[in-house]
Amino acid sequence: MDRITVTDVHKTFQLKPGQFVTIDGQPSDSVTVLDGVDLTIRKGEFITLVGPSGSGKSVLLDIIGGLTQATRGTVEIDGKVITKPDPKTGYVFQQYALFPWRTALANIEYALEVRGATKRERTDKARYFLSLFGLSGFEDRFPNQLSGGMQQRVAIARALAADPEVLLMDEPFAALDAQTREILQSELLRIWEKINTTVVFVTHSIDEAIYLADRIVVMTARPGRVKEIIDINLPRPRDGDIRSSTEFNGHRGRVWEALRDEVNKAQKDWALSPAYAA
């Protein structure tokens, strides 16, 4: 069953007055980031988006989440056209985005407060998700008393506590050290396999994309389009040992083959030029 349908999505940004970019040797006061993206995501599927910097991965995520509007085209979740943030959708950003004045428990409770849950319901559910992420005993810690990995666990727990049918994740592990990143990838998969929500996950890491995904969507260099969709037919549940398997290495080679030309194109892409700045 299809959960998310992206149809002919375009996104163009107008630059600030007096600011221009060079495209094909000519100045332009606007930038087309997405150019006709079509994508269908099934219920309960884990999708990763990969592509060179500037390919519009995060912009596409924002459009799916209703945080920004497409210049043209539509996004539907369960047949409903998305024009603003939807209660069915949770979002996890690269930065932890926790309330510094709230404890770990209270940060998770916030997602339930805005939905009118009782105090008992909020506390019970927040404690449950803290336990799922191995954070029992840290309920009363404030964000500045937690490590980066712990803060991101709280941020993910807060998003999941609201029972989202769609979870959008924008490079949530990019700022973490390699060991913590791998631990949280495994934690995320373990919990996702229990709740079966639909996940769309942006990453620059090929290994992360392969380890997590049912399918990898490879984006072209700007303007972003879907270049290829690669099925990841690795067995679940997955553990860290799978990264050294022949099958995993085969997927790594295939994804990089699809990405290589796009990365090279992106390096030659236009850039903001002082020659055209007011």
C-alpha positions as CSV (number, residue, x, y, z in Angstrom):
1,M,0.0,0.0,0.0
2,D,1.4,3.4,-1.0
3,R,1.8,5.9,1.8
4,I,3.7,8.8,0.2
5,T,3.3,9.9,-3.5
6,V,5.5,12.6,-4.9
7,T,4.3,13.8,-8.3
8,D,6.3,16.1,-10.6
9,V,7.7,18.2,-7.8
10,H,9.7,21.3,-8.7
11,K,11.3,23.8,-6.4
12,T,12.8,27.2,-7.4
13,F,14.2,29.7,-4.9
14,Q,14.4,33.4,-5.6
15,L,17.6,34.9,-4.4
16,K,17.9,38.1,-2.4
17,P,17.9,41.4,-4.4
18,G,21.2,42.0,-5.9
19,Q,22.4,38.4,-5.6
20,F,23.0,36.2,-8.6
21,V,24.3,32.8,-9.5
22,T,26.2,31.7,-12.6
23,I,24.3,28.9,-14.5
24,D,25.8,27.8,-17.8
25,G,27.9,31.0,-17.8
26,Q,24.9,33.3,-17.4
27,P,23.8,35.2,-14.3
28,S,20.5,34.2,-12.8
29,D,18.5,35.6,-9.8
30,S,16.8,32.2,-9.1
31,V,17.9,28.7,-8.4
32,T,16.0,25.5,-9.4
33,V,16.8,22.9,-6.8
34,L,14.3,20.2,-7.7
35,D,13.2,19.5,-11.3
36,G,10.3,17.0,-11.7
37,V,10.7,14.6,-8.9
38,D,8.4,11.5,-9.0
39,L,8.6,9.0,-6.1
40,T,6.2,6.5,-4.5
41,I,7.0,5.2,-1.0
42,R,5.1,2.2,0.5
43,K,3.6,2.0,4.0
44,G,6.2,0.8,6.5
45,E,9.1,1.3,4.1
46,F,12.5,2.6,5.1
47,I,13.8,4.9,2.3
48,T,17.1,6.6,2.2
49,L,17.9,9.6,0.0
50,V,21.5,10.1,-1.2
51,G,23.0,12.6,-3.7
52,P,25.7,15.2,-3.9
53,S,25.4,18.4,-1.9
54,G,22.9,20.7,-3.5
55,S,20.8,17.9,-5.0
56,G,17.7,19.0,-3.1
57,K,17.5,16.0,-0.7
58,S,16.6,18.2,2.4
59,V,14.4,20.4,0.3
60,L,12.4,17.4,-0.8
61,L,12.1,16.2,2.8
62,D,10.8,19.7,3.8
63,I,8.2,19.5,1.0
64,I,7.1,16.1,2.1
65,G,6.8,17.4,5.7
66,G,4.9,20.5,4.6
67,L,7.6,22.8,5.9
68,T,8.0,24.4,2.5
69,Q,5.8,24.5,-0.6
70,A,6.7,23.1,-4.0
71,T,6.8,25.6,-6.9
72,R,5.0,23.0,-8.9
73,G,3.8,19.4,-8.3
74,T,2.2,17.7,-5.3
75,V,3.0,15.5,-2.4
76,E,0.3,13.2,-0.9
77,I,0.3,11.2,2.3
78,D,-2.4,8.6,2.3
79,G,-4.1,10.4,-0.5
80,K,-4.1,13.8,1.2
81,V,-2.3,16.6,-0.5
82,I,0.3,18.1,1.9
83,T,0.3,21.9,2.1
84,K,1.4,22.3,5.7
85,P,2.9,20.2,8.5
86,D,0.7,17.2,9.2
87,P,0.1,15.6,12.7
88,K,0.8,12.2,11.1
89,T,4.4,13.3,10.3
90,G,7.4,13.5,12.7
91,Y,10.7,15.2,11.9
92,V,14.2,14.7,13.2
93,F,16.8,17.3,12.3
94,Q,20.6,17.1,12.2
95,Q,20.8,19.4,15.2
96,Y,19.1,18.0,18.2
97,A,16.5,20.8,18.5
98,L,15.7,20.0,22.2
99,F,14.3,22.5,24.6
100,P,17.2,23.4,26.8
101,W,15.0,24.3,29.8
102,R,13.2,20.9,29.7
103,T,14.5,17.6,31.0
104,A,14.9,14.5,28.7
105,L,11.5,13.3,30.0
106,A,9.8,16.6,29.6
107,N,11.2,17.1,26.0
108,I,9.6,13.8,25.0
109,E,6.4,14.7,26.8
110,Y,6.1,17.9,24.8
111,A,5.2,15.9,21.7
112,L,2.2,14.5,23.6
113,E,1.2,17.7,25.3
114,V,0.4,19.4,22.0
115,R,-1.9,16.4,21.2
116,G,-3.8,16.8,24.4
117,A,-2.6,13.6,26.2
118,T,-3.1,13.5,30.0
119,K,-0.2,13.9,32.3
120,R,-0.2,10.2,33.1
121,E,-0.3,9.2,29.5
122,R,2.6,11.6,28.7
123,T,4.8,10.4,31.5
124,D,4.2,6.7,30.9
125,K,4.9,7.0,27.2
126,A,7.9,9.2,27.6
127,R,9.4,6.8,30.1
128,Y,8.7,3.9,27.7
129,F,10.6,5.6,24.8
130,L,13.5,6.5,27.1
131,S,13.7,2.9,28.0
132,L,13.6,1.8,24.4
133,F,16.6,4.0,23.7
134,G,18.5,2.9,26.7
135,L,18.0,6.2,28.6
136,S,16.3,4.9,31.7
137,G,17.8,6.8,34.7
138,F,18.4,10.0,32.6
139,E,14.8,11.2,32.8
140,D,15.8,14.3,34.9
141,R,18.8,15.3,32.9
142,F,18.8,18.5,30.9
143,P,20.2,18.5,27.3
144,N,23.4,20.1,28.4
145,Q,24.0,17.2,30.8
146,L,23.7,14.6,28.0
147,S,26.2,13.6,25.3
148,G,25.5,14.4,21.7
149,G,24.4,10.8,21.1
150,M,22.0,10.9,24.1
151,Q,20.5,14.2,22.9
152,Q,19.8,12.7,19.5
153,R,18.2,9.7,21.1
154,V,15.9,12.0,23.0
155,A,15.1,13.9,19.8
156,I,14.2,10.7,18.0
157,A,12.2,9.4,21.0
158,R,10.2,12.7,21.0
159,A,9.3,12.3,17.3
160,L,8.3,8.6,17.8
161,A,6.3,9.2,21.0
162,A,3.6,11.0,18.9
163,D,3.1,7.8,16.9
164,P,3.9,9.3,13.5
165,E,2.8,7.4,10.4
166,V,5.7,9.1,8.6
167,L,9.1,9.9,10.1
168,L,11.3,12.3,8.2
169,M,15.0,12.3,9.2
170,D,17.5,14.9,7.9
171,E,21.0,13.6,8.5
172,P,20.3,13.0,12.1
173,F,23.6,11.2,12.9
174,A,25.9,13.4,10.8
175,A,27.3,15.3,13.8
176,L,28.1,12.2,15.8
177,D,31.3,10.2,16.1
178,A,31.6,7.1,14.0
179,Q,31.0,4.6,16.9
180,T,28.0,6.5,18.3
181,R,26.6,6.8,14.8
182,E,26.7,3.0,14.2
183,I,25.1,2.3,17.6
184,L,22.2,4.7,16.9
185,Q,21.7,3.3,13.4
186,S,21.2,-0.1,15.0
187,E,19.0,1.4,17.7
188,L,16.8,3.1,15.1
189,L,16.4,-0.1,13.1
190,R,15.5,-2.1,16.2
191,I,12.8,0.3,17.2
192,W,11.6,0.8,13.6
193,E,11.1,-2.9,13.2
194,K,8.7,-2.8,16.2
195,I,6.6,0.2,15.2
196,N,6.8,-0.2,11.4
197,T,6.4,3.5,10.6
198,T,7.4,4.8,7.2
199,V,10.8,6.5,7.3
200,V,12.4,8.8,4.8
201,F,16.1,9.4,5.8
202,V,18.5,11.8,4.2
203,T,22.2,10.9,4.4
204,H,25.5,11.5,2.7
205,S,26.9,8.2,3.9
206,I,26.6,5.3,1.4
207,D,27.2,2.8,4.1
208,E,24.5,4.3,6.4
209,A,22.1,4.4,3.5
210,I,22.6,0.7,2.7
211,Y,22.5,-0.5,6.3
212,L,19.2,1.2,7.0
213,A,17.2,1.1,3.8
214,D,14.7,-1.1,2.0
215,R,15.4,1.1,-1.1
216,I,17.9,3.9,-1.8
217,V,16.8,6.9,-3.9
218,V,19.8,8.4,-5.7
219,M,19.4,12.0,-6.6
220,T,21.1,13.8,-9.5
221,A,23.3,16.9,-9.1
222,R,21.4,20.2,-9.1
223,P,18.6,20.4,-10.3
224,G,17.7,17.3,-8.3
225,R,15.8,14.5,-10.0
226,V,15.5,10.8,-9.2
227,K,18.3,9.2,-11.1
228,E,17.9,5.6,-9.8
229,I,16.2,3.6,-7.1
230,I,18.2,0.7,-5.8
231,D,16.6,-2.2,-3.9
232,I,18.6,-3.3,-0.9
233,N,17.8,-7.0,-0.5
234,L,19.8,-7.6,2.7
235,P,18.0,-9.7,5.3
236,R,16.4,-8.2,8.4
237,P,17.0,-7.8,11.2
238,R,20.4,-6.4,10.4
239,D,23.4,-6.2,12.7
240,G,26.8,-4.5,12.3
241,D,28.4,-7.7,10.9
242,I,26.5,-7.3,7.7
243,R,28.7,-4.4,6.7
244,S,31.6,-6.7,6.0
245,S,29.5,-9.1,3.8
246,T,30.0,-9.6,0.1
247,E,26.4,-8.5,-0.5
248,F,26.9,-5.3,1.4
249,N,30.0,-4.5,-0.6
250,G,28.2,-5.2,-3.8
251,H,25.5,-2.7,-2.9
252,R,28.2,-0.2,-2.0
253,G,29.8,-0.5,-5.4
254,R,26.4,-0.1,-7.2
255,V,25.4,3.0,-5.2
256,W,28.8,4.7,-5.7
257,E,28.6,3.9,-9.5
258,A,25.2,5.7,-9.6
259,L,26.6,8.6,-7.5
260,R,30.0,9.1,-9.0
261,D,29.0,11.2,-12.1
262,E,26.6,13.3,-10.0
263,V,29.3,14.1,-7.5
264,N,31.6,15.2,-10.3
265,K,28.9,17.3,-11.9
266,A,28.2,19.0,-8.6
267,Q,31.8,19.9,-8.1
268,K,31.6,21.8,-11.4
269,D,28.2,23.3,-10.7
270,W,27.5,27.0,-10.4
271,A,28.4,28.9,-7.3
272,L,27.5,32.4,-5.9
273,S,29.7,34.8,-7.9
274,P,31.0,38.1,-6.5
275,A,31.0,39.3,-10.1
276,Y,27.2,39.4,-10.0
277,A,26.7,40.5,-6.4
278,A,25.3,44.0,-5.9
